[in-house]
């Protein structure tokens, strides 16, 4: 189950990063920054749920 959570968190981090870049390029800086916060949380959830 932890690997599933880590995989989903990785996918969400990539989606949020791409969306943040798109928003940054379109000039919507506030939303881009908000999405970067979600990227950080997705990476955090990925790291705490990896089986090592």
Predicted model as a PDB file, atoms N, CA, C, CB and O in Angstrom, pLDDT in the B-factor column:
MODEL        1                                                                  
ATOM      1  N   UNK A   1       0.829  -1.198   0.000  1.00 75.00           N  
ATOM      2  CA  UNK A   1       0.000   0.000   0.000  1.00 75.00           C  
ATOM      3  C   UNK A   1       0.869   1.255   0.000  1.00 75.00           C  
ATOM      4  CB  UNK A   1      -0.941   0.002   1.213  1.00 75.00           C  
ATOM      5  O   UNK A   1       0.533   2.252  -0.639  1.00 75.00           O  
ATOM      6  N   UNK A   2       1.979   1.198   0.714  1.00 75.00           N  
ATOM      7  CA  UNK A   2       2.841   2.374   0.773  1.00 75.00           C  
ATOM      8  C   UNK A   2       3.441   2.694  -0.589  1.00 75.00           C  
ATOM      9  CB  UNK A   2       3.950   2.163   1.793  1.00 75.00           C  
ATOM     10  O   UNK A   2       3.610   3.863  -0.938  1.00 75.00           O  
ATOM     11  N   UNK A   3       3.767   1.650  -1.364  1.00 86.00           N  
ATOM     12  CA  UNK A   3       4.311   1.899  -2.695  1.00 86.00           C  
ATOM     13  C   UNK A   3       3.274   2.530  -3.608  1.00 86.00           C  
ATOM     14  CB  UNK A   3       4.824   0.605  -3.309  1.00 86.00           C  
ATOM     15  O   UNK A   3       3.615   3.345  -4.465  1.00 86.00           O  
ATOM     16  N   UNK A   4       2.004   2.159  -3.433  1.00 89.00           N  
ATOM     17  CA  UNK A   4       0.931   2.767  -4.225  1.00 89.00           C  
ATOM     18  C   UNK A   4       0.801   4.252  -3.902  1.00 89.00           C  
ATOM     19  CB  UNK A   4      -0.409   2.046  -3.968  1.00 89.00           C  
ATOM     20  O   UNK A   4       0.648   5.081  -4.799  1.00 89.00           O  
ATOM     21  N   UNK A   5       0.862   4.576  -2.623  1.00 88.00           N  
ATOM     22  CA  UNK A   5       0.784   5.980  -2.204  1.00 88.00           C  
ATOM     23  C   UNK A   5       1.979   6.757  -2.748  1.00 88.00           C  
ATOM     24  CB  UNK A   5       0.728   6.091  -0.661  1.00 88.00           C  
ATOM     25  O   UNK A   5       1.830   7.890  -3.206  1.00 88.00           O  
ATOM     26  N   UNK A   6       3.164   6.147  -2.696  1.00 87.00           N  
ATOM     27  CA  UNK A   6       4.359   6.816  -3.207  1.00 87.00           C  
ATOM     28  C   UNK A   6       4.264   7.029  -4.715  1.00 87.00           C  
ATOM     29  CB  UNK A   6       5.614   6.001  -2.868  1.00 87.00           C  
ATOM     30  O   UNK A   6       4.689   8.069  -5.218  1.00 87.00           O  
ATOM     31  N   UNK A   7       3.715   6.066  -5.437  1.00 90.00           N  
ATOM     32  CA  UNK A   7       3.565   6.194  -6.886  1.00 90.00           C  
ATOM     33  C   UNK A   7       2.570   7.302  -7.238  1.00 90.00           C  
ATOM     34  CB  UNK A   7       3.109   4.859  -7.497  1.00 90.00           C  
ATOM     35  O   UNK A   7       2.833   8.117  -8.121  1.00 90.00           O  
ATOM     36  N   UNK A   8       1.449   7.329  -6.558  1.00 92.00           N  
ATOM     37  CA  UNK A   8       0.450   8.371  -6.801  1.00 92.00           C  
ATOM     38  C   UNK A   8       1.011   9.741  -6.445  1.00 92.00           C  
ATOM     39  CB  UNK A   8      -0.830   8.095  -5.992  1.00 92.00           C  
ATOM     40  O   UNK A   8       0.766  10.711  -7.164  1.00 92.00           O  
ATOM     41  N   UNK A   9       1.747   9.836  -5.365  1.00 91.00           N  
ATOM     42  CA  UNK A   9       2.356  11.110  -4.975  1.00 91.00           C  
ATOM     43  C   UNK A   9       3.377  11.578  -6.005  1.00 91.00           C  
ATOM     44  CB  UNK A   9       3.020  10.983  -3.606  1.00 91.00           C  
ATOM     45  O   UNK A   9       3.490  12.775  -6.268  1.00 91.00           O  
ATOM     46  N   UNK A  10       4.119  10.641  -6.588  1.00 93.00           N  
ATOM     47  CA  UNK A  10       5.072  10.994  -7.631  1.00 93.00           C  
ATOM     48  C   UNK A  10       4.362  11.531  -8.861  1.00 93.00           C  
ATOM     49  CB  UNK A  10       5.925   9.788  -8.002  1.00 93.00           C  
ATOM     50  O   UNK A  10       4.784  12.532  -9.441  1.00 93.00           O  
ATOM     51  N   UNK A  11       3.287  10.870  -9.257  1.00 95.00           N  
ATOM     52  CA  UNK A  11       2.505  11.325 -10.413  1.00 95.00           C  
ATOM     53  C   UNK A  11       1.922  12.705 -10.150  1.00 95.00           C  
ATOM     54  CB  UNK A  11       1.377  10.325 -10.739  1.00 95.00           C  
ATOM     55  O   UNK A  11       1.961  13.574 -11.021  1.00 95.00           O  
ATOM     56  N   UNK A  12       1.385  12.908  -8.960  1.00 94.00           N  
ATOM     57  CA  UNK A  12       0.824  14.220  -8.625  1.00 94.00           C  
ATOM     58  C   UNK A  12       1.901  15.300  -8.602  1.00 94.00           C  
ATOM     59  CB  UNK A  12       0.117  14.163  -7.270  1.00 94.00           C  
ATOM     60  O   UNK A  12       1.654  16.428  -9.031  1.00 94.00           O  
ATOM     61  N   UNK A  13       3.084  14.971  -8.112  1.00 95.00           N  
ATOM     62  CA  UNK A  13       4.174  15.955  -8.091  1.00 95.00           C  
ATOM     63  C   UNK A  13       4.533  16.386  -9.511  1.00 95.00           C  
ATOM     64  CB  UNK A  13       5.418  15.375  -7.379  1.00 95.00           C  
ATOM     65  O   UNK A  13       4.756  17.571  -9.763  1.00 95.00           O  
ATOM     66  N   UNK A  14       4.591  15.440 -10.431  1.00 97.00           N  
ATOM     67  CA  UNK A  14       4.907  15.771 -11.820  1.00 97.00           C  
ATOM     68  C   UNK A  14       3.800  16.612 -12.441  1.00 97.00           C  
ATOM     69  CB  UNK A  14       5.126  14.494 -12.641  1.00 97.00           C  
ATOM     70  O   UNK A  14       4.077  17.592 -13.131  1.00 97.00           O  
ATOM     71  N   UNK A  15       2.559  16.237 -12.203  1.00 97.00           N  
ATOM     72  CA  UNK A  15       1.425  16.998 -12.755  1.00 97.00           C  
ATOM     73  C   UNK A  15       1.414  18.418 -12.201  1.00 97.00           C  
ATOM     74  CB  UNK A  15       0.085  16.292 -12.433  1.00 97.00           C  
ATOM     75  O   UNK A  15       1.234  19.379 -12.950  1.00 97.00           O  
ATOM     76  N   UNK A  16       1.606  18.550 -10.895  1.00 96.00           N  
ATOM     77  CA  UNK A  16       1.622  19.877 -10.284  1.00 96.00           C  
ATOM     78  C   UNK A  16       2.795  20.713 -10.791  1.00 96.00           C  
ATOM     79  CB  UNK A  16       1.686  19.758  -8.765  1.00 96.00           C  
ATOM     80  O   UNK A  16       2.651  21.919 -10.989  1.00 96.00           O  
ATOM     81  N   UNK A  17       3.951  20.089 -11.002  1.00 97.00           N  
ATOM     82  CA  UNK A  17       5.116  20.826 -11.500  1.00 97.00           C  
ATOM     83  C   UNK A  17       4.884  21.324 -12.919  1.00 97.00           C  
ATOM     84  CB  UNK A  17       6.369  19.944 -11.454  1.00 97.00           C  
ATOM     85  O   UNK A  17       5.223  22.464 -13.236  1.00 97.00           O  
ATOM     86  N   UNK A  18       4.312  20.488 -13.773  1.00 97.00           N  
ATOM     87  CA  UNK A  18       4.027  20.904 -15.152  1.00 97.00           C  
ATOM     88  C   UNK A  18       2.973  22.008 -15.167  1.00 97.00           C  
ATOM     89  CB  UNK A  18       3.551  19.698 -16.000  1.00 97.00           C  
ATOM     90  O   UNK A  18       3.097  22.983 -15.909  1.00 97.00           O  
ATOM     91  N   UNK A  19       1.944  21.852 -14.350  1.00 97.00           N  
ATOM     92  CA  UNK A  19       0.905  22.879 -14.281  1.00 97.00           C  
ATOM     93  C   UNK A  19       1.461  24.190 -13.731  1.00 97.00           C  
ATOM     94  CB  UNK A  19      -0.263  22.398 -13.413  1.00 97.00           C  
ATOM     95  O   UNK A  19       1.080  25.269 -14.186  1.00 97.00           O  
ATOM     96  N   UNK A  20       2.352  24.097 -12.764  1.00 97.00           N  
ATOM     97  CA  UNK A  20       2.967  25.298 -12.207  1.00 97.00           C  
ATOM     98  C   UNK A  20       3.805  26.018 -13.251  1.00 97.00           C  
ATOM     99  CB  UNK A  20       3.829  24.943 -10.999  1.00 97.00           C  
ATOM    100  O   UNK A  20       3.764  27.245 -13.349  1.00 97.00           O  
ATOM    101  N   UNK A  21       4.561  25.258 -14.028  1.00 97.00           N  
ATOM    102  CA  UNK A  21       5.355  25.863 -15.094  1.00 97.00           C  
ATOM    103  C   UNK A  21       4.460  26.535 -16.134  1.00 97.00           C  
ATOM    104  CB  UNK A  21       6.239  24.804 -15.764  1.00 97.00           C  
ATOM    105  O   UNK A  21       4.771  27.625 -16.616  1.00 97.00           O  
ATOM    106  N   UNK A  22       3.357  25.891 -16.475  1.00 97.00           N  
ATOM    107  CA  UNK A  22       2.422  26.478 -17.438  1.00 97.00           C  
ATOM    108  C   UNK A  22       1.826  27.780 -16.901  1.00 97.00           C  
ATOM    109  CB  UNK A  22       1.298  25.481 -17.771  1.00 97.00           C  
ATOM    110  O   UNK A  22       1.695  28.761 -17.634  1.00 97.00           O  
ATOM    111  N   UNK A  23       1.470  27.781 -15.629  1.00 97.00           N  
ATOM    112  CA  UNK A  23       0.910  28.984 -15.026  1.00 97.00           C  
ATOM    113  C   UNK A  23       1.958  30.087 -14.917  1.00 97.00           C  
ATOM    114  CB  UNK A  23       0.335  28.668 -13.648  1.00 97.00           C  
ATOM    115  O   UNK A  23       1.652  31.265 -15.098  1.00 97.00           O  
ATOM    116  N   UNK A  24       3.182  29.700 -14.622  1.00 97.00           N  
ATOM    117  CA  UNK A  24       4.269  30.678 -14.532  1.00 97.00           C  
ATOM    118  C   UNK A  24       4.505  31.345 -15.882  1.00 97.00           C  
ATOM    119  CB  UNK A  24       5.564  30.006 -14.039  1.00 97.00           C  
ATOM    120  O   UNK A  24       4.688  32.560 -15.955  1.00 97.00           O  
ATOM    121  N   UNK A  25       4.501  30.553 -16.947  1.00 97.00           N  
ATOM    122  CA  UNK A  25       4.718  31.099 -18.287  1.00 97.00           C  
ATOM    123  C   UNK A  25       3.556  31.950 -18.765  1.00 97.00           C  
ATOM    124  CB  UNK A  25       4.956  29.981 -19.267  1.00 97.00           C  
ATOM    125  O   UNK A  25       3.736  32.851 -19.584  1.00 97.00           O  
ATOM    126  N   UNK A  26       2.352  31.664 -18.250  1.00 97.00           N  
ATOM    127  CA  UNK A  26       1.199  32.463 -18.655  1.00 97.00           C  
ATOM    128  C   UNK A  26       1.036  33.719 -17.798  1.00 97.00           C  
ATOM    129  CB  UNK A  26      -0.061  31.624 -18.580  1.00 97.00           C  
ATOM    130  O   UNK A  26       0.152  34.535 -18.056  1.00 97.00           O  
ATOM    131  N   UNK A  27       1.879  33.873 -16.788  1.00 96.00           N  
ATOM    132  CA  UNK A  27       1.863  35.091 -15.985  1.00 96.00           C  
ATOM    133  C   UNK A  27       1.013  35.022 -14.735  1.00 96.00           C  
ATOM    134  CB  UNK A  27       1.394  36.207 -16.808  1.00 96.00           C  
ATOM    135  O   UNK A  27       0.845  36.033 -14.052  1.00 96.00           O  
ATOM    136  N   UNK A  28       0.476  33.863 -14.419  1.00 96.00           N  
ATOM    137  CA  UNK A  28      -0.340  33.711 -13.218  1.00 96.00           C  
ATOM    138  C   UNK A  28       0.562  33.248 -12.070  1.00 96.00           C  
ATOM    139  CB  UNK A  28      -1.513  32.697 -13.456  1.00 96.00           C  
ATOM    140  O   UNK A  28       0.604  32.064 -11.735  1.00 96.00           O  
ATOM    141  N   UNK A  29       1.274  34.196 -11.480  1.00 97.00           N  
ATOM    142  CA  UNK A  29       2.315  33.878 -10.514  1.00 97.00           C  
ATOM    143  C   UNK A  29       1.771  33.339  -9.194  1.00 97.00           C  
ATOM    144  CB  UNK A  29       3.141  35.096 -10.251  1.00 97.00           C  
ATOM    145  O   UNK A  29       2.385  32.464  -8.584  1.00 97.00           O  
ATOM    146  N   UNK A  30       0.638  33.846  -8.752  1.00 97.00           N  
ATOM    147  CA  UNK A  30       0.064  33.388  -7.495  1.00 97.00           C  
ATOM    148  C   UNK A  30      -0.317  31.911  -7.578  1.00 97.00           C  
ATOM    149  CB  UNK A  30      -1.161  34.233  -7.128  1.00 97.00           C  
ATOM    150  O   UNK A  30       0.011  31.131  -6.683  1.00 97.00           O  
ATOM    151  N   UNK A  31      -1.002  31.529  -8.644  1.00 95.00           N  
ATOM    152  CA  UNK A  31      -1.408  30.143  -8.813  1.00 95.00           C  
ATOM    153  C   UNK A  31      -0.205  29.234  -9.029  1.00 95.00           C  
ATOM    154  CB  UNK A  31      -2.374  30.016  -9.980  1.00 95.00           C  
ATOM    155  O   UNK A  31      -0.203  28.089  -8.578  1.00 95.00           O  
ATOM    156  N   UNK A  32       0.817  29.736  -9.715  1.00 96.00           N  
ATOM    157  CA  UNK A  32       2.036  28.956  -9.919  1.00 96.00           C  
ATOM    158  C   UNK A  32       2.711  28.677  -8.574  1.00 96.00           C  
ATOM    159  CB  UNK A  32       3.008  29.700 -10.871  1.00 96.00           C  
ATOM    160  O   UNK A  32       3.174  27.562  -8.333  1.00 96.00           O  
ATOM    161  N   UNK A  33       2.768  29.667  -7.714  1.00 96.00           N  
ATOM    162  CA  UNK A  33       3.344  29.469  -6.391  1.00 96.00           C  
ATOM    163  C   UNK A  33       2.541  28.515  -5.536  1.00 96.00           C  
ATOM    164  CB  UNK A  33       3.469  30.778  -5.690  1.00 96.00           C  
ATOM    165  O   UNK A  33       3.104  27.717  -4.786  1.00 96.00           O  
ATOM    166  N   UNK A  34       1.225  28.595  -5.647  1.00 96.00           N  
ATOM    167  CA  UNK A  34       0.365  27.665  -4.915  1.00 96.00           C  
ATOM    168  C   UNK A  34       0.609  26.239  -5.373  1.00 96.00           C  
ATOM    169  CB  UNK A  34      -1.112  28.032  -5.099  1.00 96.00           C  
ATOM    170  O   UNK A  34       0.682  25.326  -4.549  1.00 96.00           O  
ATOM    171  N   UNK A  35       0.736  26.039  -6.667  1.00 96.00           N  
ATOM    172  CA  UNK A  35       0.998  24.700  -7.187  1.00 96.00           C  
ATOM    173  C   UNK A  35       2.371  24.187  -6.752  1.00 96.00           C  
ATOM    174  CB  UNK A  35       0.900  24.699  -8.711  1.00 96.00           C  
ATOM    175  O   UNK A  35       2.539  22.989  -6.520  1.00 96.00           O  
ATOM    176  N   UNK A  36       3.342  25.074  -6.641  1.00 96.00           N  
ATOM    177  CA  UNK A  36       4.662  24.650  -6.158  1.00 96.00           C  
ATOM    178  C   UNK A  36       4.592  24.175  -4.707  1.00 96.00           C  
ATOM    179  CB  UNK A  36       5.674  25.801  -6.285  1.00 96.00           C  
ATOM    180  O   UNK A  36       5.346  23.288  -4.306  1.00 96.00           O  
ATOM    181  N   UNK A  37       3.697  24.759  -3.925  1.00 96.00           N  
ATOM    182  CA  UNK A  37       3.485  24.288  -2.563  1.00 96.00           C  
ATOM    183  C   UNK A  37       2.943  22.863  -2.579  1.00 96.00           C  
ATOM    184  CB  UNK A  37       2.522  25.223  -1.809  1.00 96.00           C  
ATOM    185  O   UNK A  37       3.359  22.026  -1.778  1.00 96.00           O  
ATOM    186  N   UNK A  38       2.006  22.589  -3.499  1.00 95.00           N  
ATOM    187  CA  UNK A  38       1.473  21.235  -3.630  1.00 95.00           C  
ATOM    188  C   UNK A  38       2.548  20.259  -4.106  1.00 95.00           C  
ATOM    189  CB  UNK A  38       0.287  21.224  -4.599  1.00 95.00           C  
ATOM    190  O   UNK A  38       2.531  19.089  -3.722  1.00 95.00           O  
ATOM    191  N   UNK A  39       3.472  20.720  -4.930  1.00 96.00           N  
ATOM    192  CA  UNK A  39       4.594  19.871  -5.358  1.00 96.00           C  
ATOM    193  C   UNK A  39       5.415  19.471  -4.138  1.00 96.00           C  
ATOM    194  CB  UNK A  39       5.490  20.608  -6.407  1.00 96.00           C  
ATOM    195  O   UNK A  39       5.794  18.309  -3.994  1.00 96.00           O  
ATOM    196  N   UNK A  40       5.688  20.427  -3.269  1.00 96.00           N  
ATOM    197  CA  UNK A  40       6.478  20.137  -2.070  1.00 96.00           C  
ATOM    198  C   UNK A  40       5.767  19.116  -1.177  1.00 96.00           C  
ATOM    199  CB  UNK A  40       6.748  21.431  -1.281  1.00 96.00           C  
ATOM    200  O   UNK A  40       6.404  18.194  -0.669  1.00 96.00           O  
ATOM    201  N   UNK A  41       4.461  19.270  -0.984  1.00 94.00           N  
ATOM    202  CA  UNK A  41       3.724  18.309  -0.166  1.00 94.00           C  
ATOM    203  C   UNK A  41       3.676  16.935  -0.818  1.00 94.00           C  
ATOM    204  CB  UNK A  41       2.311  18.808   0.086  1.00 94.00           C  
ATOM    205  O   UNK A  41       3.768  15.924  -0.121  1.00 94.00           O  
ATOM    206  N   UNK A  42       3.535  16.876  -2.144  1.00 93.00           N  
ATOM    207  CA  UNK A  42       3.516  15.589  -2.836  1.00 93.00           C  
ATOM    208  C   UNK A  42       4.863  14.878  -2.691  1.00 93.00           C  
ATOM    209  CB  UNK A  42       3.173  15.783  -4.325  1.00 93.00           C  
ATOM    210  O   UNK A  42       4.904  13.662  -2.501  1.00 93.00           O  
ATOM    211  N   UNK A  43       5.960  15.627  -2.779  1.00 92.00           N  
ATOM    212  CA  UNK A  43       7.285  15.024  -2.591  1.00 92.00           C  
ATOM    213  C   UNK A  43       7.444  14.538  -1.151  1.00 92.00           C  
ATOM    214  CB  UNK A  43       8.404  16.040  -2.944  1.00 92.00           C  
ATOM    215  O   UNK A  43       8.018  13.476  -0.913  1.00 92.00           O  
ATOM    216  N   UNK A  44       6.940  15.308  -0.198  1.00 93.00           N  
ATOM    217  CA  UNK A  44       7.005  14.895   1.201  1.00 93.00           C  
ATOM    218  C   UNK A  44       6.240  13.589   1.417  1.00 93.00           C  
ATOM    219  CB  UNK A  44       6.443  15.999   2.113  1.00 93.00           C  
ATOM    220  O   UNK A  44       6.758  12.665   2.045  1.00 93.00           O  
ATOM    221  N   UNK A  45       4.995  13.504   0.893  1.00 88.00           N  
ATOM    222  CA  UNK A  45       4.220  12.281   1.057  1.00 88.00           C  
ATOM    223  C   UNK A  45       4.874  11.104   0.355  1.00 88.00           C  
ATOM    224  CB  UNK A  45       2.812  12.478   0.532  1.00 88.00           C  
ATOM    225  O   UNK A  45       4.771   9.966   0.813  1.00 88.00           O  
ATOM    226  N   UNK A  46       5.548  11.374  -0.761  1.00 90.00           N  
ATOM    227  CA  UNK A  46       6.265  10.309  -1.460  1.00 90.00           C  
ATOM    228  C   UNK A  46       7.405   9.780  -0.594  1.00 90.00           C  
ATOM    229  CB  UNK A  46       6.809  10.817  -2.813  1.00 90.00           C  
ATOM    230  O   UNK A  46       7.601   8.570  -0.482  1.00 90.00           O  
ATOM    231  N   UNK A  47       8.145  10.684   0.008  1.00 90.00           N  
ATOM    232  CA  UNK A  47       9.302  10.279   0.799  1.00 90.00           C  
ATOM    233  C   UNK A  47       8.923   9.516   2.066  1.00 90.00           C  
ATOM    234  CB  UNK A  47      10.112  11.490   1.168  1.00 90.00           C  
ATOM    235  O   UNK A  47       9.624   8.584   2.460  1.00 90.00           O  
ATOM    236  N   UNK A  48       7.825   9.902   2.701  1.00 89.00           N  
ATOM    237  CA  UNK A  48       7.461   9.212   3.948  1.00 89.00           C  
ATOM    238  C   UNK A  48       6.781   7.881   3.679  1.00 89.00           C  
ATOM    239  CB  UNK A  48       6.546  10.090   4.793  1.00 89.00           C  
ATOM    240  O   UNK A  48       6.616   7.088   4.606  1.00 89.00           O  
ATOM    241  N   UNK A  49       6.378   7.607   2.435  1.00 85.00           N  
ATOM    242  CA  UNK A  49       5.697   6.361   2.132  1.00 85.00           C  
ATOM    243  C   UNK A  49       6.516   5.380   1.303  1.00 85.00           C  
ATOM    244  CB  UNK A  49       4.439   6.658   1.424  1.00 85.00           C  
ATOM    245  O   UNK A  49       5.990   4.357   0.865  1.00 85.00           O  
ATOM    246  N   UNK A  50       7.785   5.673   1.083  1.00 81.00           N  
ATOM    247  CA  UNK A  50       8.620   4.725   0.354  1.00 81.00           C  
ATOM    248  C   UNK A  50       9.051   3.587   1.261  1.00 81.00           C  
ATOM    249  CB  UNK A  50       9.846   5.426  -0.236  1.00 81.00           C  
ATOM    250  O   UNK A  50       9.455   3.804   2.403  1.00 81.00           O  
ATOM    251  N   UNK A  51       8.962   2.377   0.741  1.00 74.00           N  
ATOM    252  CA  UNK A  51       9.479   1.222   1.487  1.00 74.00           C  
ATOM    253  C   UNK A  51      10.952   1.063   1.168  1.00 74.00           C  
ATOM    254  CB  UNK A  51       8.693  -0.085   1.140  1.00 74.00           C  
ATOM    255  O   UNK A  51      11.335   0.895   0.010  1.00 74.00           O  
ATOM    256  N   UNK A  52      11.761   1.116   2.188  1.00 67.00           N  
ATOM    257  CA  UNK A  52      13.209   0.985   1.972  1.00 67.00           C  
ATOM    258  C   UNK A  52      13.746  -0.158   2.769  1.00 67.00           C  
ATOM    259  CB  UNK A  52      13.945   2.269   2.342  1.00 67.00           C  
ATOM    260  O   UNK A  52      14.946  -0.432   2.724  1.00 67.00           O  
TER     261      UNK A  52                                                      
ENDMDL                                                                          
END                                                                             
